[in-house]
Amino acid sequence: SLIEAAAREALEETAHPFTPTALIGIYQWTRPDGEVTYLRFSFAGEVGEVIAGRALDAGIVRALWLTRDEIAACRARHRSPLVLQCVDDYLAGRRMPLALLRHYDG
């Protein structure tokens, strides 16, 4: 499911267990050149303690915990404007139930 994928990706990219508890939003943005469209699902949740010795996904050097201002200060490095929008929505208290995301097997 999408919720399971979010938990798995967070673990693989940060070495921290993550349990999604709410959906912050679903965001779509197309690059100005029209070549790539991003569809982002943003989750709030509970983060566990780092799993010592767990390797991060290939290409990920480290996980950093940044403030909103620190994230805003490096906008040029963001893949899209969705990064900061997700943070702002989280800080504004935007939360929707995970039940909005329906998963069907079979």
Buried (B, 14 or more C-beta within 10 A) or exposed (E): EBBEEBBEEBBBBBBBBBEBEBBBBEBEBEEEEEEEEBEBBBBBBEEEEEEEEEEBEEEEEEEEEEEEEEBBEEEEEEEBEBBBBBBBBBEEEBBEEBEEBEEEEE
